[in-house]
Each structure stands twice: as C-alpha cells, then as structure tokens.
Amino acid sequence: MATQNKIPEWIIQCLDQYGNCACGRAITKKLGKEKLLETLAEMDRPCELEILSDQKDKSTYPVDGTYILTLKNRQVLVDEDEE
C-alpha cells in the first residue's frame, strides 16, 4: 500500500475496539472519502463515513466538521441464554 494511502494504526484499533472512530478531517481529506472507505474495505473493515458540520459550510471537507467512521459489519452481542 502506498504511503499516502496508509490508514493509521490508531484508526484500526479504534474500529476494532468500538466499532466506530472519529478519524478527523486531515486524514479524510488526504486520502479522499472514497479511497479511505475502499482501503478500509480491503482491510476487511467496510465502513460508512458520516461528516457532521455546520449547515452553512457546504464544502466537501468542512473545516469544523466531525468525521466519523462506523463499521458496517459490527456484530451484535447476544446473550446465549436468550437463544
């Protein structure tokens, strides 16, 4: 994987542990939304990206936005007694 397409380890750890991660604007903008999602899918971590921002900022990568990755295949824990 090229250096510019490398996903930081802390994002992978956060996704594995919590199922979501606030990844930030810098990483999202550097890789691009689609490339970020493609790379994570190739790493068996298909995600959705949600960008929360002030409705006045219509830019592709809002400066004050919150960038949240959420795993699509997050398993729901079920109590074995209920089965």
N, C-alpha and C positions, 0 to 999 in steps of 0.2 A: 504494500500500500504506500502511495506517495506521501511524503512528509506533510504536505498541505491537507491531505485527506485523513490524517490520523485523528482518531477520537481520543481525547484524554482519558486516562485510566479512571479518574475520579467519576466521570460520567457513567462509565460501565459499572463501576462499583455501586453507585447510587441507584441505577436502574435495577441491578440485581438485588439490592437490598430492599428498596422501597417501591419499585415498580414505576417510579417517575423521577424526574430530575429537572431542576431549574438550571438550564445549561448556559444561559446568557447570550447576549447579542453578539459579542465578538466572535465566538466560535460559530454561531449560526451564520453570521454574515461571511466569515472567512471561508467556510465550506460551501455555503449556499444551502437553502432549505432542502431541496431535492437530493443533493449529494449527501447531506447529513443523514437523511432518512434512508437513502439507498445503502450507505455504508453500514448503518446500524442493522438494517435488514440482512445484509451479507454476513453480519456477525451474529446471526440468529437472535436479534433483538429488534423485531419490527416495532416501530413506534409511530405515534401521532405527535405532531408538533402543534402546540397552541401558543399563540402570541397574544398576550393581553396588553393593551395600551390605551392611552387617552384617545378617545374617538376623534379628536382633532388631528392627530398625527396619522396621516394616510400613507406614509412611506412603507416600503417593503420591509424594512428593518427599523422599526421605531426606536429612537434613542432611549426613551424611558420605558420601553416595553419589558414585560416579563416573559421569558421564553421557556416553556415547559414541555419536556418530552415525557410521554406516557407510553408504557409498553402495551401493545395490542393483545398479546397473548398471556397476560398476567393471570395466573391460576388463582381461583377462588378456593380458600381453605374451607373444607367441610368437616364437621365433627363426625368421626367414624360411627358414633352411636346413633346418628340420625339415619344411617343407611339401612 
